[in-house]
Amino acid sequence: MPGRRRCRRVGCQPSFTSFGPATAGNSEPEETILTVDEFEAVRLKDLEGLGQNECAALMEISQPTFHRLVVSARRKVADALTHGKTIRIEGGHYRV
């Protein structure tokens, strides 16, 4: 049985919550939902350049949990970029 889900700490709410391709015509692109905690994981690891242990400590989660978060986030971003989907940042189990 899984343990209690810990609340993940994020530095701040994202300034922008939706990114997507320029649309031509009436068709709306599909959406990919990136949670706020996944966004924070990518920000810390890829933008700030911190190590996984440092990132995990800042988010107050274990290193394996951080690794799963960043892998999930990167997969979603790659899918959206490859298939022309809109990325929307919302939800997740976090606190500021």
DSSP file (Angstrom, degrees, kcal/mol; ACC not computed):
  #  RESIDUE AA STRUCTURE BP1 BP2  ACC     N-H-->O    O-->H-N    N-H-->O    O-->H-N    TCO  KAPPA ALPHA  PHI   PSI    X-CA   Y-CA   Z-CA
    1    1 A M              0   0    0      0, 0.0     0, 0.0     0, 0.0     0, 0.0   0.000 360.0 360.0 360.0 130.3    0.0    0.0    0.0
    2    2 A P        -     0   0    0      0, 0.0     3,-0.1     0, 0.0     2,-0.0  -0.269 360.0-115.0 -66.9 153.2    1.5    3.4   -1.0
    3    3 A G        -     0   0    0      1,-0.2     2,-0.1     3,-0.0     3,-0.0  -0.141  47.7 -64.5 -77.8 178.9    2.4    5.9    1.7
    4    4 A R        -     0   0    0      1,-0.1     2,-0.5    -2,-0.0    -1,-0.2  -0.428  57.1-112.8 -65.9 136.6    0.8    9.2    2.3
    5    5 A R        -     0   0    0     -2,-0.1     2,-0.2    -3,-0.1    -1,-0.1  -0.603  31.8-136.4 -76.1 123.4    1.4   11.7   -0.5
    6    6 A R        -     0   0    0     -2,-0.5     2,-0.4     1,-0.1    87,-0.1  -0.535  17.0-113.2 -82.0 145.0    3.7   14.5    0.6
    7    7 A C        -     0   0    0     -2,-0.2     2,-0.3    87,-0.1    87,-0.2  -0.624  33.2-134.8 -75.4 130.1    2.9   18.1   -0.3
    8    8 A R  E     -a   94   0A   0     85,-2.1    87,-2.6    -2,-0.4     2,-0.4  -0.697  11.9-130.0 -92.0 138.8    5.7   19.3   -2.7
    9    9 A R  E     -a   95   0A   0     50,-2.3     2,-0.3    -2,-0.3    87,-0.2  -0.730  23.7-172.8 -90.5 131.4    7.2   22.7   -2.1
   10   10 A V        -     0   0    0     85,-2.6     3,-0.1    -2,-0.4    27,-0.1  -0.934  26.5-133.2-121.2 149.2    7.4   25.2   -5.1
   11   11 A G  S    S-     0   0    0     -2,-0.3     2,-0.3     1,-0.2    -1,-0.1   0.889  79.1 -25.2 -67.9 -41.2    9.2   28.5   -5.1
   12   12 A C  S    S-     0   0    0     83,-0.0    -1,-0.2     0, 0.0     3,-0.1  -0.980  72.9 -83.4-164.4 163.8    6.4   30.5   -6.7
   13   13 A Q        -     0   0    0     -2,-0.3     2,-0.1    -3,-0.1     3,-0.0  -0.490  58.7 -97.1 -70.5 145.2    3.4   30.1   -9.0
   14   14 A P        -     0   0    0      0, 0.0    -1,-0.1     0, 0.0     3,-0.1  -0.398  22.8-140.4 -64.4 141.3    4.3   30.2  -12.7
   15   15 A S  S    S+     0   0    0      1,-0.1     2,-0.4    -2,-0.1    -2,-0.0   0.848  91.2  36.4 -69.9 -34.7    3.8   33.6  -14.3
   16   16 A F        -     0   0    0      1,-0.1    -1,-0.1    -3,-0.0     3,-0.1  -0.956  62.0-175.8-121.1 139.2    2.4   32.1  -17.5
   17   17 A T        +     0   0    0     -2,-0.4    72,-2.7     1,-0.2     2,-0.4   0.384  64.7  51.1-118.3   2.9    0.1   29.0  -17.5
   18   18 A S  E     +B   88   0B   0     70,-0.2     2,-0.4     2,-0.0    70,-0.2  -0.978  51.3 170.4-147.1 131.3   -0.4   28.2  -21.1
   19   19 A F  E     +B   87   0B   0     68,-2.7    68,-3.7    -2,-0.4    -3,-0.0  -0.997  18.4 141.2-136.2 138.8    1.9   27.8  -24.0
   20   20 A G        -     0   0    0     -2,-0.4    66,-0.2    66,-0.3    65,-0.1  -0.992  47.4 -71.9-167.3 173.8    1.1   26.5  -27.5
   21   21 A P        -     0   0    0      0, 0.0     2,-0.3     0, 0.0    65,-0.0  -0.369  54.6 -99.4 -72.6 152.1    1.5   26.7  -31.2
   22   22 A A        -     0   0    0     -2,-0.1     2,-0.4     1,-0.0     0, 0.0  -0.581  45.8-137.4 -67.6 130.6    0.1   29.5  -33.2
   23   23 A T        -     0   0    0     -2,-0.3     2,-0.5     2,-0.1     5,-0.1  -0.731  14.2-159.1 -98.8 142.6   -3.1   28.2  -34.7
   24   24 A A        -     0   0    0     -2,-0.4     3,-0.4     3,-0.1     2,-0.2  -0.977  64.2  -7.3-116.6 120.4   -4.3   28.7  -38.2
   25   25 A G  S    S-     0   0    0     -2,-0.5    -2,-0.1     1,-0.2     0, 0.0  -0.598 107.2 -49.0  95.8-159.4   -8.0   28.3  -38.8
   26   26 A N  S    S+     0   0    0     -2,-0.2     2,-0.3     2,-0.1    -1,-0.2   0.501  93.4 113.1 -96.6  -6.1  -10.6   27.1  -36.3
   27   27 A S        -     0   0    0     -3,-0.4    -3,-0.1     1,-0.0     0, 0.0  -0.513  55.6-146.7 -76.4 133.0   -8.9   23.9  -35.1
   28   28 A E        -     0   0    0     -2,-0.3     3,-0.1    -5,-0.1    -2,-0.1  -0.837  19.9-123.9 -94.6 129.7   -7.9   23.9  -31.4
   29   29 A P        -     0   0    0      0, 0.0    56,-0.1     0, 0.0    55,-0.1  -0.343  32.4 -96.9 -69.6 155.1   -4.7   21.9  -30.7
   30   30 A E        -     0   0    0     53,-0.2    56,-3.1    54,-0.1     2,-0.4  -0.246  41.8-124.9 -63.0 160.4   -4.8   19.2  -28.1
   31   31 A E  E     -c   86   0B   0     54,-0.2     2,-0.4    -3,-0.1    56,-0.2  -0.863  14.7-159.5-113.3 147.2   -3.7   20.1  -24.6
   32   32 A T  E     -c   87   0B   0     54,-3.1    56,-2.9    -2,-0.4     2,-0.6  -0.995  18.7-140.5-118.8 128.9   -1.1   18.5  -22.3
   33   33 A I  E     -c   88   0B   0     -2,-0.4     2,-0.5    54,-0.2    56,-0.2  -0.814  15.2-170.7 -95.3 122.1   -1.4   19.3  -18.6
   34   34 A L  E     -c   89   0B   0     54,-3.1    56,-1.6    -2,-0.6    39,-0.0  -0.958  22.2-132.2-107.9 121.2    1.8   20.0  -16.7
   35   35 A T     >  -     0   0    0     -2,-0.5     4,-2.5    54,-0.2    57,-0.2  -0.305  19.7-113.7 -72.6 160.5    1.3   20.1  -13.0
   36   36 A V  H  > S+     0   0    0     55,-2.3     4,-2.3     1,-0.2    56,-0.2   0.872 118.2  51.7 -62.6 -37.5    2.8   23.0  -11.0
   37   37 A D  H  > S+     0   0    0     54,-0.4     4,-1.9     2,-0.2    -1,-0.2   0.852 109.3  49.6 -70.2 -33.0    5.2   20.6   -9.2
   38   38 A E  H  > S+     0   0    0      2,-0.2     4,-2.2     1,-0.2    -2,-0.2   0.908 110.4  51.4 -67.0 -41.8    6.4   19.1  -12.5
   39   39 A F  H  X S+     0   0    0     -4,-2.5     4,-2.4     1,-0.2    -2,-0.2   0.919 110.0  49.1 -58.4 -45.0    7.0   22.7  -13.7
   40   40 A E  H  X S+     0   0    0     -4,-2.3     4,-2.7     1,-0.2     5,-0.2   0.881 108.0  54.4 -64.3 -38.6    9.0   23.4  -10.6
   41   41 A A  H  X S+     0   0    0     -4,-1.9     4,-2.4     2,-0.2     5,-0.3   0.926 111.5  44.0 -61.4 -45.5   11.1   20.3  -11.1
   42   42 A V  H  X>S+     0   0    0     -4,-2.2     4,-2.4     2,-0.2     5,-1.1   0.898 112.9  52.8 -66.5 -40.3   12.0   21.3  -14.6
   43   43 A R  I  X>S+     0   0    0     -4,-2.4     5,-2.3    -5,-0.2     4,-0.8   0.942 114.0  41.5 -60.5 -48.3   12.7   24.8  -13.6
   44   44 A L  I  <5S+     0   0    0     -4,-2.7     6,-1.9     3,-0.2     5,-0.3   0.931 123.5  36.9 -66.6 -45.9   15.1   23.8  -10.8
   45   45 A K  I  <5S+     0   0    0     -4,-2.4     4,-0.2    -5,-0.2    -2,-0.2   0.951 130.3  24.4 -74.6 -50.6   16.9   21.0  -12.7
   46   46 A D  I  <5S+     0   0    0     -4,-2.4    -3,-0.2    -5,-0.3    -2,-0.1   0.859 131.0  33.3 -90.3 -37.9   17.1   22.5  -16.3
   47   47 A L  I  <<S+     0   0    0     -5,-1.1    -3,-0.2    -4,-0.8    -4,-0.1   0.923 128.7  34.0 -85.2 -48.2   16.9   26.3  -15.8
   48   48 A E  S   <S-     0   0    0     -5,-2.3    -3,-0.2    -6,-0.2    -4,-0.2   0.715  97.9-136.7 -80.7 -21.0   18.7   26.7  -12.5
   49   49 A G        +     0   0    0     -6,-0.3    -4,-0.2    -5,-0.3    -3,-0.1   0.756  45.1 156.9  73.7  25.3   21.1   23.8  -13.2
   50   50 A L        -     0   0    0     -6,-1.9    -1,-0.2     1,-0.1     2,-0.1  -0.424  44.6-105.2 -80.7 158.0   20.8   22.3   -9.7
   51   51 A G     >  -     0   0    0     -2,-0.1     4,-2.6     1,-0.1     5,-0.2  -0.369  32.2-107.9 -75.9 162.0   21.6   18.6   -8.9
   52   52 A Q  H  > S+     0   0    0      1,-0.2     4,-2.7     2,-0.2     5,-0.2   0.878 118.9  51.9 -61.8 -38.5   18.8   16.2   -8.2
   53   53 A N  H  > S+     0   0    0      2,-0.2     4,-2.1     1,-0.2    -1,-0.2   0.909 111.4  47.2 -65.6 -40.5   19.6   16.0   -4.5
   54   54 A E  H  > S+     0   0    0      2,-0.2     4,-2.4     1,-0.2    -2,-0.2   0.926 113.4  48.5 -63.7 -45.0   19.5   19.8   -4.2
   55   55 A C  H  X S+     0   0    0     -4,-2.6     4,-2.2     1,-0.2    -2,-0.2   0.925 111.2  50.0 -61.0 -45.8   16.3   20.0   -6.1
   56   56 A A  H  X>S+     0   0    0     -4,-2.7     5,-2.4     1,-0.2     4,-0.7   0.902 110.5  50.1 -61.2 -41.6   14.7   17.3   -4.0
   57   57 A A  H ><5S+     0   0    0     -4,-2.1     3,-0.7     1,-0.2    -1,-0.2   0.913 110.3  49.8 -64.2 -42.3   15.7   19.0   -0.8
   58   58 A L  H 3<5S+     0   0    0     -4,-2.4    -1,-0.2     1,-0.2    -2,-0.2   0.866 115.1  43.4 -63.8 -35.8   14.3   22.4   -2.0
   59   59 A M  H 3<5S-     0   0    0     -4,-2.2   -50,-2.3    -5,-0.2    -1,-0.2   0.497 110.2-125.6 -87.7  -3.6   11.0   20.7   -2.9
   60   60 A E  T <<5S+     0   0    0     -3,-0.7     2,-0.3    -4,-0.7    -3,-0.2   0.893  71.6 112.1  59.3  44.6   11.0   18.7    0.4
   61   61 A I  S   <S-     0   0    0     -5,-2.4    -1,-0.2    -6,-0.1    -2,-0.1  -0.860  73.5 -85.8-134.6 170.4   10.7   15.3   -1.4
   62   62 A S     >  -     0   0    0     -2,-0.3     4,-2.3     1,-0.1     5,-0.2  -0.356  36.6-114.7 -75.6 160.3   12.9   12.3   -1.9
   63   63 A Q  H  > S+     0   0    0      1,-0.2     4,-2.6     2,-0.2     5,-0.2   0.903 116.2  51.9 -63.4 -42.4   15.4   12.1   -4.8
   64   64 A P  H  > S+     0   0    0      0, 0.0     4,-2.2     0, 0.0    -1,-0.2   0.896 110.2  49.6 -61.8 -37.3   13.6    9.2   -6.5
   65   65 A T  H  > S+     0   0    0      2,-0.2     4,-2.2     1,-0.2    -2,-0.2   0.920 110.7  49.8 -65.0 -42.8   10.3   11.2   -6.3
   66   66 A F  H  X S+     0   0    0     -4,-2.3     4,-2.6     1,-0.2     5,-0.2   0.924 109.0  52.6 -59.8 -44.1   12.0   14.2   -7.8
   67   67 A H  H  X S+     0   0    0     -4,-2.6     4,-2.3     1,-0.2     5,-0.2   0.918 108.9  49.1 -59.5 -44.6   13.4   12.0  -10.6
   68   68 A R  H  X S+     0   0    0     -4,-2.2     4,-2.3     1,-0.2    -1,-0.2   0.901 111.4  51.1 -61.6 -40.4   10.0   10.6  -11.4
   69   69 A L  H  X S+     0   0    0     -4,-2.2     4,-2.5     2,-0.2    -2,-0.2   0.939 111.9  44.5 -61.3 -48.8    8.6   14.2  -11.5
   70   70 A V  H  X S+     0   0    0     -4,-2.6     4,-2.4     1,-0.2    -1,-0.2   0.865 113.3  50.7 -69.6 -35.3   11.2   15.6  -13.9
   71   71 A V  H  X S+     0   0    0     -4,-2.3     4,-2.1    -5,-0.2    -1,-0.2   0.924 112.2  47.5 -65.8 -43.6   11.0   12.6  -16.2
   72   72 A S  H  X S+     0   0    0     -4,-2.3     4,-2.1    -5,-0.2    -2,-0.2   0.921 113.3  48.3 -62.3 -44.4    7.2   12.9  -16.4
   73   73 A A  H  X S+     0   0    0     -4,-2.5     4,-2.4     1,-0.2    -2,-0.2   0.921 111.5  48.8 -63.6 -45.0    7.5   16.7  -17.0
   74   74 A R  H  X S+     0   0    0     -4,-2.4     4,-2.6     1,-0.2    -1,-0.2   0.886 109.9  52.3 -63.9 -38.0   10.1   16.3  -19.8
   75   75 A R  H  X S+     0   0    0     -4,-2.1     4,-2.3     2,-0.2    -1,-0.2   0.914 110.7  47.8 -63.4 -42.6    8.0   13.5  -21.5
   76   76 A K  H  X S+     0   0    0     -4,-2.1     4,-2.4     2,-0.2    -2,-0.2   0.910 112.8  47.8 -65.4 -42.4    5.0   15.8  -21.5
   77   77 A V  H  X S+     0   0    0     -4,-2.4     4,-2.6     2,-0.2     5,-0.2   0.921 112.4  49.0 -64.9 -43.7    7.0   18.8  -22.9
   78   78 A A  H  X S+     0   0    0     -4,-2.6     4,-2.5     1,-0.2     5,-0.2   0.902 111.4  50.0 -62.9 -40.8    8.6   16.6  -25.6
   79   79 A D  H  X S+     0   0    0     -4,-2.3     4,-2.5     2,-0.2     6,-0.2   0.923 111.9  48.0 -62.6 -44.5    5.1   15.2  -26.6
   80   80 A A  H  X>S+     0   0    0     -4,-2.4     5,-2.0     1,-0.2     4,-0.7   0.911 114.5  45.4 -64.5 -42.5    3.7   18.7  -26.8
   81   81 A L  H  <5S+     0   0    0     -4,-2.6     3,-0.3     3,-0.2    -1,-0.2   0.903 116.2  45.8 -67.5 -40.4    6.5   20.1  -28.9
   82   82 A T  H  <5S+     0   0    0     -4,-2.5    -2,-0.2    -5,-0.2    -1,-0.2   0.882 122.4  34.0 -70.2 -39.2    6.6   17.0  -31.2
   83   83 A H  H  <5S-     0   0    0     -4,-2.5   -53,-0.2    -5,-0.2    -1,-0.2   0.270 108.8-112.3-105.8  10.8    2.8   16.9  -31.8
   84   84 A G  T  <5 +     0   0    0     -4,-0.7     2,-0.2    -3,-0.3    -3,-0.2   0.877  61.0 156.7  65.3  39.8    1.9   20.6  -31.7
   85   85 A K      < -     0   0    0     -5,-2.0     2,-0.3    -6,-0.2   -54,-0.2  -0.624  45.1-112.3 -96.1 156.6    0.0   20.5  -28.4
   86   86 A T  E     - c   0  31B   0    -56,-3.1   -54,-3.1    -2,-0.2     2,-0.6  -0.691  25.8-140.7 -82.5 138.2   -0.7   23.3  -26.0
   87   87 A I  E     -Bc  19  32B   0    -68,-3.7   -68,-2.7    -2,-0.3     2,-0.4  -0.906  18.6-172.2-101.4 123.7    0.9   23.0  -22.6
   88   88 A R  E     -Bc  18  33B   0    -56,-2.9   -54,-3.1    -2,-0.6     2,-0.6  -0.967  12.5-148.3-116.4 132.3   -1.2   24.1  -19.7
   89   89 A I  E     + c   0  34B   0    -72,-2.7     2,-0.3    -2,-0.4   -54,-0.2  -0.884  43.3 120.3-103.4 117.5    0.3   24.4  -16.2
   90   90 A E        +     0   0    0    -56,-1.6    -2,-0.1    -2,-0.6   -73,-0.0  -0.977  44.6  15.8-167.1 157.5   -2.2   23.7  -13.4
   91   91 A G        +     0   0    0     -2,-0.3   -55,-2.3   -56,-0.2   -54,-0.4  -0.102  50.4 132.9  74.4-168.0   -2.9   21.4  -10.5
   92   92 A G        -     0   0    0    -57,-0.2     2,-0.8   -56,-0.2    -1,-0.1  -0.383  66.3 -76.3 105.9 173.2   -0.7   19.1   -8.6
   93   93 A H  S    S+     0   0    0     -2,-0.1   -85,-2.1   -87,-0.1     2,-0.3  -0.848  80.2 122.0-111.0  92.2   -0.1   18.5   -4.9
   94   94 A Y  E     -a    8   0A   0     -2,-0.8     2,-0.3   -87,-0.2   -85,-0.2  -0.902  45.9-148.2-147.2 168.1    2.0   21.4   -3.8
   95   95 A R  E      a    9   0A   0    -87,-2.6   -85,-2.6    -2,-0.3   -83,-0.0  -0.986 360.0 360.0-141.0 150.3    2.4   24.4   -1.5
   96   96 A V              0   0    0     -2,-0.3   -87,-0.1   -87,-0.2   -83,-0.0   0.431 360.0 360.0 -89.3 360.0    4.2   27.7   -2.2
